[in-house]
Amino acid sequence: MPEHTPDVRAAIEGELALLTPEVRRSPELAGALLHPDFHEFGASGRHWDRAAVIASLAENTDLGSPPVVTSRMRGVQLAPDLVHLTFDTECDGRHAHRSSLWRRTEAGWLLYFHQATPFS
């Protein structure tokens, strides 16, 4: 696999930060990584907006919860200000294929869209 560009690396770093309990528990830290127009189609099939995701993460993330393990992380720069990431996660026996779009803004790289599809 070719080495990632700095922009793809920045998106990967943001994605991995969002998977840590410390960031997920903090509305300020999680919110700093989510675009104002963020939305998600979750593994549950639910459509989430930015406010709902931030609130749910803060309420439902225990600092002692099992870590989210990522694999097959790949990124491609679609445009100067847009990076697409795909990867798989496993947490507490649940697996999901994931796809994220990261947009460069004046505040840096922010997660604009995310989708998770469960698999076994």
Backbone atoms as SQL, in Angstrom:
CREATE TABLE atoms (id INTEGER PRIMARY KEY, chain TEXT, resi INTEGER, resn TEXT, atom TEXT, x REAL, y REAL, z REAL);
INSERT INTO atoms VALUES
  (1, 'A', 1, 'MET', 'N', 0.843, -1.174, 0.000),
  (2, 'A', 1, 'MET', 'CA', 0.000, 0.000, 0.000),
  (3, 'A', 1, 'MET', 'C', 0.890, 1.241, 0.000),
  (4, 'A', 2, 'PRO', 'N', 0.602, 2.232, -0.846),
  (5, 'A', 2, 'PRO', 'CA', 1.416, 3.437, -0.858),
  (6, 'A', 2, 'PRO', 'C', 1.277, 4.210, 0.444),
  (7, 'A', 3, 'GLU', 'N', 2.308, 4.981, 0.754),
  (8, 'A', 3, 'GLU', 'CA', 2.262, 5.793, 1.967),
  (9, 'A', 3, 'GLU', 'C', 1.168, 6.855, 1.826),
  (10, 'A', 4, 'HIS', 'N', 0.488, 7.131, 2.923),
  (11, 'A', 4, 'HIS', 'CA', -0.592, 8.113, 2.905),
  (12, 'A', 4, 'HIS', 'C', -0.043, 9.530, 2.793),
  (13, 'A', 5, 'THR', 'N', -0.825, 10.381, 2.153),
  (14, 'A', 5, 'THR', 'CA', -0.482, 11.803, 2.081),
  (15, 'A', 5, 'THR', 'C', -0.703, 12.429, 3.457),
  (16, 'A', 6, 'PRO', 'N', -0.139, 13.620, 3.694),
  (17, 'A', 6, 'PRO', 'CA', -0.396, 14.289, 4.983),
  (18, 'A', 6, 'PRO', 'C', -1.884, 14.512, 5.246),
  (19, 'A', 7, 'ASP', 'N', -2.661, 14.809, 4.207),
  (20, 'A', 7, 'ASP', 'CA', -4.094, 15.037, 4.405),
  (21, 'A', 7, 'ASP', 'C', -4.810, 13.750, 4.807),
  (22, 'A', 8, 'VAL', 'N', -4.471, 12.640, 4.168),
  (23, 'A', 8, 'VAL', 'CA', -5.077, 11.360, 4.536),
  (24, 'A', 8, 'VAL', 'C', -4.649, 10.988, 5.958),
  (25, 'A', 9, 'ARG', 'N', -3.396, 11.210, 6.295),
  (26, 'A', 9, 'ARG', 'CA', -2.933, 10.918, 7.665),
  (27, 'A', 9, 'ARG', 'C', -3.701, 11.755, 8.684),
  (28, 'A', 10, 'ALA', 'N', -3.962, 13.026, 8.361),
  (29, 'A', 10, 'ALA', 'CA', -4.716, 13.888, 9.281),
  (30, 'A', 10, 'ALA', 'C', -6.127, 13.353, 9.495),
  (31, 'A', 11, 'ALA', 'N', -6.779, 12.889, 8.426),
  (32, 'A', 11, 'ALA', 'CA', -8.124, 12.319, 8.557),
  (33, 'A', 11, 'ALA', 'C', -8.080, 11.043, 9.394),
  (34, 'A', 12, 'ILE', 'N', -7.080, 10.199, 9.163),
  (35, 'A', 12, 'ILE', 'CA', -6.946, 8.960, 9.942),
  (36, 'A', 12, 'ILE', 'C', -6.739, 9.288, 11.419),
  (37, 'A', 13, 'GLU', 'N', -5.884, 10.250, 11.716),
  (38, 'A', 13, 'GLU', 'CA', -5.657, 10.638, 13.111),
  (39, 'A', 13, 'GLU', 'C', -6.950, 11.118, 13.766),
  (40, 'A', 14, 'GLY', 'N', -7.738, 11.913, 13.042),
  (41, 'A', 14, 'GLY', 'CA', -9.019, 12.369, 13.581),
  (42, 'A', 14, 'GLY', 'C', -9.980, 11.224, 13.816),
  (43, 'A', 15, 'GLU', 'N', -10.038, 10.299, 12.863),
  (44, 'A', 15, 'GLU', 'CA', -10.928, 9.134, 12.989),
  (45, 'A', 15, 'GLU', 'C', -10.543, 8.293, 14.205),
  (46, 'A', 16, 'LEU', 'N', -9.253, 8.021, 14.349),
  (47, 'A', 16, 'LEU', 'CA', -8.792, 7.210, 15.485),
  (48, 'A', 16, 'LEU', 'C', -9.042, 7.927, 16.808),
  (49, 'A', 17, 'ALA', 'N', -8.894, 9.250, 16.834),
  (50, 'A', 17, 'ALA', 'CA', -9.184, 10.003, 18.055),
  (51, 'A', 17, 'ALA', 'C', -10.651, 9.867, 18.437),
  (52, 'A', 18, 'LEU', 'N', -11.545, 9.918, 17.439),
  (53, 'A', 18, 'LEU', 'CA', -12.977, 9.788, 17.722),
  (54, 'A', 18, 'LEU', 'C', -13.361, 8.427, 18.281),
  (55, 'A', 19, 'LEU', 'N', -12.507, 7.446, 18.136),
  (56, 'A', 19, 'LEU', 'CA', -12.798, 6.109, 18.655),
  (57, 'A', 19, 'LEU', 'C', -12.302, 5.900, 20.076),
  (58, 'A', 20, 'THR', 'N', -11.596, 6.877, 20.648),
  (59, 'A', 20, 'THR', 'CA', -11.081, 6.732, 22.007),
  (60, 'A', 20, 'THR', 'C', -12.153, 7.128, 23.026),
  (61, 'A', 21, 'PRO', 'N', -12.207, 6.433, 24.154),
  (62, 'A', 21, 'PRO', 'CA', -13.205, 6.781, 25.178),
  (63, 'A', 21, 'PRO', 'C', -13.058, 8.223, 25.680),
  (64, 'A', 22, 'GLU', 'N', -11.836, 8.722, 25.775),
  (65, 'A', 22, 'GLU', 'CA', -11.629, 10.081, 26.284),
  (66, 'A', 22, 'GLU', 'C', -12.300, 11.117, 25.389),
  (67, 'A', 23, 'VAL', 'N', -12.167, 10.964, 24.081),
  (68, 'A', 23, 'VAL', 'CA', -12.790, 11.906, 23.148),
  (69, 'A', 23, 'VAL', 'C', -14.295, 11.680, 23.108),
  (70, 'A', 24, 'ARG', 'N', -14.714, 10.443, 23.058),
  (71, 'A', 24, 'ARG', 'CA', -16.140, 10.140, 22.957),
  (72, 'A', 24, 'ARG', 'C', -16.912, 10.655, 24.174),
  (73, 'A', 25, 'ARG', 'N', -16.318, 10.634, 25.356),
  (74, 'A', 25, 'ARG', 'CA', -16.981, 11.088, 26.590),
  (75, 'A', 25, 'ARG', 'C', -17.079, 12.598, 26.677),
  (76, 'A', 26, 'SER', 'N', -16.256, 13.311, 25.895),
  (77, 'A', 26, 'SER', 'CA', -16.182, 14.767, 26.008),
  (78, 'A', 26, 'SER', 'C', -16.917, 15.442, 24.848),
  (79, 'A', 27, 'PRO', 'N', -18.040, 16.107, 25.130),
  (80, 'A', 27, 'PRO', 'CA', -18.727, 16.832, 24.060),
  (81, 'A', 27, 'PRO', 'C', -17.828, 17.863, 23.372),
  (82, 'A', 28, 'GLU', 'N', -16.932, 18.476, 24.128),
  (83, 'A', 28, 'GLU', 'CA', -16.036, 19.474, 23.544),
  (84, 'A', 28, 'GLU', 'C', -15.038, 18.826, 22.593),
  (85, 'A', 29, 'LEU', 'N', -14.406, 17.721, 23.015),
  (86, 'A', 29, 'LEU', 'CA', -13.411, 17.066, 22.164),
  (87, 'A', 29, 'LEU', 'C', -14.055, 16.416, 20.945),
  (88, 'A', 30, 'ALA', 'N', -15.176, 15.729, 21.150),
  (89, 'A', 30, 'ALA', 'CA', -15.861, 15.100, 20.014),
  (90, 'A', 30, 'ALA', 'C', -16.374, 16.167, 19.057),
  (91, 'A', 31, 'GLY', 'N', -16.977, 17.215, 19.605),
  (92, 'A', 31, 'GLY', 'CA', -17.517, 18.283, 18.774),
  (93, 'A', 31, 'GLY', 'C', -16.454, 18.999, 17.957),
  (94, 'A', 32, 'ALA', 'N', -15.236, 19.063, 18.478),
  (95, 'A', 32, 'ALA', 'CA', -14.143, 19.721, 17.759),
  (96, 'A', 32, 'ALA', 'C', -13.721, 18.949, 16.515),
  (97, 'A', 33, 'LEU', 'N', -14.140, 17.683, 16.404),
  (98, 'A', 33, 'LEU', 'CA', -13.779, 16.854, 15.252),
  (99, 'A', 33, 'LEU', 'C', -14.938, 16.654, 14.275),
  (100, 'A', 34, 'LEU', 'N', -16.125, 17.148, 14.625),
  (101, 'A', 34, 'LEU', 'CA', -17.306, 16.955, 13.778),
  (102, 'A', 34, 'LEU', 'C', -17.685, 18.250, 13.058),
  (103, 'A', 35, 'HIS', 'N', -17.868, 18.149, 11.770),
  (104, 'A', 35, 'HIS', 'CA', -18.276, 19.278, 10.938),
  (105, 'A', 35, 'HIS', 'C', -19.654, 19.775, 11.414),
  (106, 'A', 36, 'PRO', 'N', -19.935, 21.064, 11.313),
  (107, 'A', 36, 'PRO', 'CA', -21.262, 21.562, 11.720),
  (108, 'A', 36, 'PRO', 'C', -22.418, 20.865, 11.000),
  (109, 'A', 37, 'ASP', 'N', -22.204, 20.394, 9.773),
  (110, 'A', 37, 'ASP', 'CA', -23.250, 19.707, 9.011),
  (111, 'A', 37, 'ASP', 'C', -23.110, 18.189, 9.060),
  (112, 'A', 38, 'PHE', 'N', -22.387, 17.672, 10.039),
  (113, 'A', 38, 'PHE', 'CA', -22.150, 16.232, 10.155),
  (114, 'A', 38, 'PHE', 'C', -23.467, 15.462, 10.221),
  (115, 'A', 39, 'HIS', 'N', -23.468, 14.281, 9.584),
  (116, 'A', 39, 'HIS', 'CA', -24.549, 13.320, 9.787),
  (117, 'A', 39, 'HIS', 'C', -24.000, 11.917, 9.562),
  (118, 'A', 40, 'GLU', 'N', -24.738, 10.948, 10.067),
  (119, 'A', 40, 'GLU', 'CA', -24.282, 9.557, 10.062),
  (120, 'A', 40, 'GLU', 'C', -25.468, 8.623, 9.878),
  (121, 'A', 41, 'PHE', 'N', -25.225, 7.541, 9.144),
  (122, 'A', 41, 'PHE', 'CA', -26.113, 6.392, 9.133),
  (123, 'A', 41, 'PHE', 'C', -25.411, 5.334, 9.958),
  (124, 'A', 42, 'GLY', 'N', -25.920, 5.075, 11.162),
  (125, 'A', 42, 'GLY', 'CA', -25.264, 4.183, 12.093),
  (126, 'A', 42, 'GLY', 'C', -25.502, 2.720, 11.796),
  (127, 'A', 43, 'ALA', 'N', -24.740, 1.877, 12.486),
  (128, 'A', 43, 'ALA', 'CA', -24.874, 0.428, 12.337),
  (129, 'A', 43, 'ALA', 'C', -26.275, -0.041, 12.716),
  (130, 'A', 44, 'SER', 'N', -26.978, 0.742, 13.527),
  (131, 'A', 44, 'SER', 'CA', -28.349, 0.412, 13.919),
  (132, 'A', 44, 'SER', 'C', -29.351, 0.716, 12.814),
  (133, 'A', 45, 'GLY', 'N', -28.905, 1.470, 11.794),
  (134, 'A', 45, 'GLY', 'CA', -29.801, 1.920, 10.742),
  (135, 'A', 45, 'GLY', 'C', -30.356, 3.307, 11.005),
  (136, 'A', 46, 'ARG', 'N', -30.072, 3.844, 12.180),
  (137, 'A', 46, 'ARG', 'CA', -30.574, 5.162, 12.558),
  (138, 'A', 46, 'ARG', 'C', -29.778, 6.259, 11.857),
  (139, 'A', 47, 'HIS', 'N', -30.459, 7.343, 11.503),
  (140, 'A', 47, 'HIS', 'CA', -29.806, 8.534, 10.966),
  (141, 'A', 47, 'HIS', 'C', -29.528, 9.478, 12.133),
  (142, 'A', 48, 'TRP', 'N', -28.283, 9.895, 12.270),
  (143, 'A', 48, 'TRP', 'CA', -27.854, 10.746, 13.376),
  (144, 'A', 48, 'TRP', 'C', -27.399, 12.098, 12.838),
  (145, 'A', 49, 'ASP', 'N', -27.696, 13.170, 13.570),
  (146, 'A', 49, 'ASP', 'CA', -27.093, 14.457, 13.258),
  (147, 'A', 49, 'ASP', 'C', -25.999, 14.732, 14.289),
  (148, 'A', 50, 'ARG', 'N', -25.326, 15.833, 14.114),
  (149, 'A', 50, 'ARG', 'CA', -24.167, 16.160, 14.965),
  (150, 'A', 50, 'ARG', 'C', -24.546, 16.207, 16.451),
  (151, 'A', 51, 'ALA', 'N', -25.595, 16.935, 16.782),
  (152, 'A', 51, 'ALA', 'CA', -25.988, 17.088, 18.190),
  (153, 'A', 51, 'ALA', 'C', -26.349, 15.749, 18.822),
  (154, 'A', 52, 'ALA', 'N', -27.075, 14.910, 18.084),
  (155, 'A', 52, 'ALA', 'CA', -27.485, 13.608, 18.626),
  (156, 'A', 52, 'ALA', 'C', -26.278, 12.699, 18.854),
  (157, 'A', 53, 'VAL', 'N', -25.313, 12.725, 17.948),
  (158, 'A', 53, 'VAL', 'CA', -24.117, 11.894, 18.119),
  (159, 'A', 53, 'VAL', 'C', -23.322, 12.357, 19.327),
  (160, 'A', 54, 'ILE', 'N', -23.103, 13.653, 19.444),
  (161, 'A', 54, 'ILE', 'CA', -22.327, 14.171, 20.577),
  (162, 'A', 54, 'ILE', 'C', -22.995, 13.800, 21.898),
  (163, 'A', 55, 'ALA', 'N', -24.305, 13.972, 21.988),
  (164, 'A', 55, 'ALA', 'CA', -25.029, 13.641, 23.226),
  (165, 'A', 55, 'ALA', 'C', -24.967, 12.151, 23.517),
  (166, 'A', 56, 'SER', 'N', -25.176, 11.320, 22.512),
  (167, 'A', 56, 'SER', 'CA', -25.166, 9.873, 22.712),
  (168, 'A', 56, 'SER', 'C', -23.792, 9.374, 23.139),
  (169, 'A', 57, 'LEU', 'N', -22.754, 9.881, 22.503),
  (170, 'A', 57, 'LEU', 'CA', -21.397, 9.460, 22.870),
  (171, 'A', 57, 'LEU', 'C', -21.098, 9.819, 24.321),
  (172, 'A', 58, 'ALA', 'N', -21.447, 11.033, 24.729),
  (173, 'A', 58, 'ALA', 'CA', -21.169, 11.474, 26.096),
  (174, 'A', 58, 'ALA', 'C', -21.933, 10.641, 27.131),
  (175, 'A', 59, 'GLU', 'N', -23.163, 10.263, 26.797),
  (176, 'A', 59, 'GLU', 'CA', -23.996, 9.503, 27.733),
  (177, 'A', 59, 'GLU', 'C', -23.637, 8.026, 27.785),
  (178, 'A', 60, 'ASN', 'N', -23.183, 7.470, 26.661),
  (179, 'A', 60, 'ASN', 'CA', -23.055, 6.020, 26.549),
  (180, 'A', 60, 'ASN', 'C', -21.632, 5.489, 26.492),
  (181, 'A', 61, 'THR', 'N', -20.644, 6.357, 26.687),
  (182, 'A', 61, 'THR', 'CA', -19.266, 5.896, 26.646),
  (183, 'A', 61, 'THR', 'C', -18.695, 5.852, 28.049),
  (184, 'A', 62, 'ASP', 'N', -18.324, 4.670, 28.473),
  (185, 'A', 62, 'ASP', 'CA', -17.691, 4.463, 29.769),
  (186, 'A', 62, 'ASP', 'C', -16.184, 4.467, 29.543),
  (187, 'A', 63, 'LEU', 'N', -15.447, 5.215, 30.356),
  (188, 'A', 63, 'LEU', 'CA', -13.994, 5.266, 30.190),
  (189, 'A', 63, 'LEU', 'C', -13.351, 3.892, 30.347),
  (190, 'A', 64, 'GLY', 'N', -14.029, 2.947, 30.988),
  (191, 'A', 64, 'GLY', 'CA', -13.500, 1.593, 31.139),
  (192, 'A', 64, 'GLY', 'C', -14.045, 0.623, 30.110),
  (193, 'A', 65, 'SER', 'N', -14.768, 1.130, 29.108),
  (194, 'A', 65, 'SER', 'CA', -15.364, 0.241, 28.115),
  (195, 'A', 65, 'SER', 'C', -14.289, -0.387, 27.238),
  (196, 'A', 66, 'PRO', 'N', -14.612, -1.534, 26.602),
  (197, 'A', 66, 'PRO', 'CA', -13.625, -2.191, 25.749),
  (198, 'A', 66, 'PRO', 'C', -13.204, -1.269, 24.605),
  (199, 'A', 67, 'PRO', 'N', -11.951, -1.363, 24.191),
  (200, 'A', 67, 'PRO', 'CA', -11.497, -0.491, 23.104),
  (201, 'A', 67, 'PRO', 'C', -12.130, -0.883, 21.772),
  (202, 'A', 68, 'VAL', 'N', -12.229, 0.087, 20.896),
  (203, 'A', 68, 'VAL', 'CA', -12.652, -0.166, 19.527),
  (204, 'A', 68, 'VAL', 'C', -11.389, -0.518, 18.748),
  (205, 'A', 69, 'VAL', 'N', -11.394, -1.696, 18.142),
  (206, 'A', 69, 'VAL', 'CA', -10.236, -2.156, 17.377),
  (207, 'A', 69, 'VAL', 'C', -10.519, -1.915, 15.903),
  (208, 'A', 70, 'THR', 'N', -9.592, -1.249, 15.227),
  (209, 'A', 70, 'THR', 'CA', -9.750, -0.969, 13.803),
  (210, 'A', 70, 'THR', 'C', -8.847, -1.876, 12.980),
  (211, 'A', 71, 'SER', 'N', -9.286, -2.146, 11.767),
  (212, 'A', 71, 'SER', 'CA', -8.464, -2.895, 10.818),
  (213, 'A', 71, 'SER', 'C', -8.788, -2.419, 9.406),
  (214, 'A', 72, 'ARG', 'N', -7.909, -2.721, 8.494),
  (215, 'A', 72, 'ARG', 'CA', -8.072, -2.433, 7.072),
  (216, 'A', 72, 'ARG', 'C', -8.353, -0.956, 6.794),
  (217, 'A', 73, 'MET', 'N', -7.720, -0.053, 7.585),
  (218, 'A', 73, 'MET', 'CA', -7.911, 1.387, 7.396),
  (219, 'A', 73, 'MET', 'C', -7.243, 1.797, 6.086),
  (220, 'A', 74, 'ARG', 'N', -8.036, 2.405, 5.226),
  (221, 'A', 74, 'ARG', 'CA', -7.541, 2.908, 3.945),
  (222, 'A', 74, 'ARG', 'C', -8.096, 4.290, 3.721),
  (223, 'A', 75, 'GLY', 'N', -7.322, 5.109, 3.055),
  (224, 'A', 75, 'GLY', 'CA', -7.768, 6.458, 2.763),
  (225, 'A', 75, 'GLY', 'C', -7.376, 6.883, 1.375),
  (226, 'A', 76, 'VAL', 'N', -8.205, 7.726, 0.791),
  (227, 'A', 76, 'VAL', 'CA', -7.923, 8.288, -0.525),
  (228, 'A', 76, 'VAL', 'C', -8.388, 9.739, -0.529),
  (229, 'A', 77, 'GLN', 'N', -7.578, 10.592, -1.122),
  (230, 'A', 77, 'GLN', 'CA', -7.949, 11.991, -1.238),
  (231, 'A', 77, 'GLN', 'C', -8.771, 12.156, -2.506),
  (232, 'A', 78, 'LEU', 'N', -10.047, 12.499, -2.346),
  (233, 'A', 78, 'LEU', 'CA', -10.962, 12.642, -3.484),
  (234, 'A', 78, 'LEU', 'C', -10.859, 14.011, -4.142),
  (235, 'A', 79, 'ALA', 'N', -10.492, 15.009, -3.362),
  (236, 'A', 79, 'ALA', 'CA', -10.360, 16.384, -3.829),
  (237, 'A', 79, 'ALA', 'C', -9.412, 17.087, -2.858),
  (238, 'A', 80, 'PRO', 'N', -8.940, 18.290, -3.170),
  (239, 'A', 80, 'PRO', 'CA', -7.997, 18.951, -2.259),
  (240, 'A', 80, 'PRO', 'C', -8.497, 19.060, -0.816),
  (241, 'A', 81, 'ASP', 'N', -9.805, 19.186, -0.629),
  (242, 'A', 81, 'ASP', 'CA', -10.363, 19.370, 0.709),
  (243, 'A', 81, 'ASP', 'C', -11.278, 18.231, 1.140),
  (244, 'A', 82, 'LEU', 'N', -11.105, 17.032, 0.558),
  (245, 'A', 82, 'LEU', 'CA', -11.990, 15.907, 0.865),
  (246, 'A', 82, 'LEU', 'C', -11.219, 14.591, 0.873),
  (247, 'A', 83, 'VAL', 'N', -11.323, 13.861, 1.996),
  (248, 'A', 83, 'VAL', 'CA', -10.681, 12.554, 2.157),
  (249, 'A', 83, 'VAL', 'C', -11.751, 11.528, 2.494),
  (250, 'A', 84, 'HIS', 'N', -11.669, 10.372, 1.841),
  (251, 'A', 84, 'HIS', 'CA', -12.573, 9.254, 2.113),
  (252, 'A', 84, 'HIS', 'C', -11.782, 8.157, 2.817),
  (253, 'A', 85, 'LEU', 'N', -12.267, 7.721, 3.974),
  (254, 'A', 85, 'LEU', 'CA', -11.670, 6.611, 4.716),
  (255, 'A', 85, 'LEU', 'C', -12.623, 5.435, 4.722),
  (256, 'A', 86, 'THR', 'N', -12.076, 4.235, 4.622),
  (257, 'A', 86, 'THR', 'CA', -12.837, 3.001, 4.837),
  (258, 'A', 86, 'THR', 'C', -12.043, 2.131, 5.794),
  (259, 'A', 87, 'PHE', 'N', -12.770, 1.434, 6.670),
  (260, 'A', 87, 'PHE', 'CA', -12.107, 0.573, 7.652),
  (261, 'A', 87, 'PHE', 'C', -13.155, -0.300, 8.316),
  (262, 'A', 88, 'ASP', 'N', -12.668, -1.285, 9.063),
  (263, 'A', 88, 'ASP', 'CA', -13.543, -2.156, 9.844),
  (264, 'A', 88, 'ASP', 'C', -13.279, -1.910, 11.323),
  (265, 'A', 89, 'THR', 'N', -14.313, -2.129, 12.134),
  (266, 'A', 89, 'THR', 'CA', -14.151, -2.042, 13.588),
  (267, 'A', 89, 'THR', 'C', -14.727, -3.282, 14.250),
  (268, 'A', 90, 'GLU', 'N', -14.179, -3.555, 15.434),
  (269, 'A', 90, 'GLU', 'CA', -14.710, -4.598, 16.311),
  (270, 'A', 90, 'GLU', 'C', -14.696, -4.026, 17.712),
  (271, 'A', 91, 'CYS', 'N', -15.827, -4.138, 18.381),
  (272, 'A', 91, 'CYS', 'CA', -15.923, -3.681, 19.762),
  (273, 'A', 91, 'CYS', 'C', -16.926, -4.558, 20.488),
  (274, 'A', 92, 'ASP', 'N', -16.442, -5.214, 21.510),
  (275, 'A', 92, 'ASP', 'CA', -17.313, -6.031, 22.353),
  (276, 'A', 92, 'ASP', 'C', -18.095, -7.057, 21.533),
  (277, 'A', 93, 'GLY', 'N', -17.413, -7.641, 20.526),
  (278, 'A', 93, 'GLY', 'CA', -18.031, -8.684, 19.710),
  (279, 'A', 93, 'GLY', 'C', -18.846, -8.191, 18.533),
  (280, 'A', 94, 'ARG', 'N', -19.010, -6.867, 18.400),
  (281, 'A', 94, 'ARG', 'CA', -19.763, -6.305, 17.265),
  (282, 'A', 94, 'ARG', 'C', -18.784, -5.820, 16.201),
  (283, 'A', 95, 'HIS', 'N', -19.074, -6.177, 14.951),
  (284, 'A', 95, 'HIS', 'CA', -18.215, -5.810, 13.821),
  (285, 'A', 95, 'HIS', 'C', -18.975, -4.881, 12.881),
  (286, 'A', 96, 'ALA', 'N', -18.249, -3.916, 12.281),
  (287, 'A', 96, 'ALA', 'CA', -18.876, -3.022, 11.303),
  (288, 'A', 96, 'ALA', 'C', -17.859, -2.606, 10.244),
  (289, 'A', 97, 'HIS', 'N', -18.334, -2.546, 9.001),
  (290, 'A', 97, 'HIS', 'CA', -17.604, -1.891, 7.929),
  (291, 'A', 97, 'HIS', 'C', -17.947, -0.412, 8.057),
  (292, 'A', 98, 'ARG', 'N', -16.952, 0.459, 7.902),
  (293, 'A', 98, 'ARG', 'CA', -17.183, 1.890, 8.099),
  (294, 'A', 98, 'ARG', 'C', -16.632, 2.710, 6.940),
  (295, 'A', 99, 'SER', 'N', -17.312, 3.808, 6.682),
  (296, 'A', 99, 'SER', 'CA', -16.918, 4.730, 5.622),
  (297, 'A', 99, 'SER', 'C', -17.099, 6.147, 6.158),
  (298, 'A', 100, 'SER', 'N', -16.070, 6.983, 5.985),
  (299, 'A', 100, 'SER', 'CA', -16.115, 8.354, 6.493),
  (300, 'A', 100, 'SER', 'C', -15.624, 9.328, 5.439),
  (301, 'A', 101, 'LEU', 'N', -16.253, 10.494, 5.409),
  (302, 'A', 101, 'LEU', 'CA', -15.776, 11.600, 4.588),
  (303, 'A', 101, 'LEU', 'C', -15.311, 12.721, 5.508),
  (304, 'A', 102, 'TRP', 'N', -14.068, 13.136, 5.312),
  (305, 'A', 102, 'TRP', 'CA', -13.470, 14.213, 6.095),
  (306, 'A', 102, 'TRP', 'C', -13.260, 15.420, 5.194),
  (307, 'A', 103, 'ARG', 'N', -13.680, 16.599, 5.675),
  (308, 'A', 103, 'ARG', 'CA', -13.541, 17.844, 4.908),
  (309, 'A', 103, 'ARG', 'C', -12.566, 18.786, 5.614),
  (310, 'A', 104, 'ARG', 'N', -11.700, 19.386, 4.796),
  (311, 'A', 104, 'ARG', 'CA', -10.798, 20.404, 5.349),
  (312, 'A', 104, 'ARG', 'C', -11.583, 21.706, 5.487),
  (313, 'A', 105, 'THR', 'N', -11.490, 22.317, 6.675),
  (314, 'A', 105, 'THR', 'CA', -12.147, 23.592, 6.952),
  (315, 'A', 105, 'THR', 'C', -11.103, 24.541, 7.536),
  (316, 'A', 106, 'GLU', 'N', -11.526, 25.746, 7.823),
  (317, 'A', 106, 'GLU', 'CA', -10.614, 26.691, 8.488),
  (318, 'A', 106, 'GLU', 'C', -10.180, 26.155, 9.850),
  (319, 'A', 107, 'ALA', 'N', -11.001, 25.310, 10.471),
  (320, 'A', 107, 'ALA', 'CA', -10.680, 24.722, 11.770),
  (321, 'A', 107, 'ALA', 'C', -9.835, 23.457, 11.646),
  (322, 'A', 108, 'GLY', 'N', -9.561, 23.012, 10.426),
  (323, 'A', 108, 'GLY', 'CA', -8.810, 21.777, 10.207),
  (324, 'A', 108, 'GLY', 'C', -9.702, 20.721, 9.585),
  (325, 'A', 109, 'TRP', 'N', -9.264, 19.472, 9.640),
  (326, 'A', 109, 'TRP', 'CA', -10.025, 18.362, 9.062),
  (327, 'A', 109, 'TRP', 'C', -11.152, 17.960, 10.009),
  (328, 'A', 110, 'LEU', 'N', -12.388, 17.952, 9.500),
  (329, 'A', 110, 'LEU', 'CA', -13.564, 17.617, 10.305),
  (330, 'A', 110, 'LEU', 'C', -14.357, 16.504, 9.626),
  (331, 'A', 111, 'LEU', 'N', -14.905, 15.613, 10.444),
  (332, 'A', 111, 'LEU', 'CA', -15.725, 14.527, 9.935),
  (333, 'A', 111, 'LEU', 'C', -17.060, 15.088, 9.471),
  (334, 'A', 112, 'TYR', 'N', -17.352, 14.886, 8.184),
  (335, 'A', 112, 'TYR', 'CA', -18.560, 15.427, 7.568),
  (336, 'A', 112, 'TYR', 'C', -19.666, 14.373, 7.467),
  (337, 'A', 113, 'PHE', 'N', -19.294, 13.114, 7.165),
  (338, 'A', 113, 'PHE', 'CA', -20.269, 12.050, 6.987),
  (339, 'A', 113, 'PHE', 'C', -19.656, 10.733, 7.424),
  (340, 'A', 114, 'HIS', 'N', -20.488, 9.878, 8.034),
  (341, 'A', 114, 'HIS', 'CA', -20.040, 8.552, 8.448),
  (342, 'A', 114, 'HIS', 'C', -21.162, 7.538, 8.246),
  (343, 'A', 115, 'GLN', 'N', -20.774, 6.339, 7.827),
  (344, 'A', 115, 'GLN', 'CA', -21.741, 5.252, 7.703),
  (345, 'A', 115, 'GLN', 'C', -21.109, 3.979, 8.243),
  (346, 'A', 116, 'ALA', 'N', -21.909, 3.208, 8.964),
  (347, 'A', 116, 'ALA', 'CA', -21.468, 1.918, 9.508),
  (348, 'A', 116, 'ALA', 'C', -22.459, 0.843, 9.072),
  (349, 'A', 117, 'THR', 'N', -21.914, -0.277, 8.625),
  (350, 'A', 117, 'THR', 'CA', -22.728, -1.416, 8.219),
  (351, 'A', 117, 'THR', 'C', -22.281, -2.628, 9.019),
  (352, 'A', 118, 'PRO', 'N', -23.150, -3.197, 9.854),
  (353, 'A', 118, 'PRO', 'CA', -22.736, -4.352, 10.647),
  (354, 'A', 118, 'PRO', 'C', -22.465, -5.575, 9.770),
  (355, 'A', 119, 'PHE', 'N', -21.534, -6.413, 10.239),
  (356, 'A', 119, 'PHE', 'CA', -21.277, -7.695, 9.582),
  (357, 'A', 119, 'PHE', 'C', -20.856, -8.696, 10.637),
  (358, 'A', 120, 'SER', 'N', -20.962, -9.974, 10.278),
  (359, 'A', 120, 'SER', 'CA', -20.569, -11.017, 11.236),
  (360, 'A', 120, 'SER', 'C', -19.385, -11.791, 10.701);
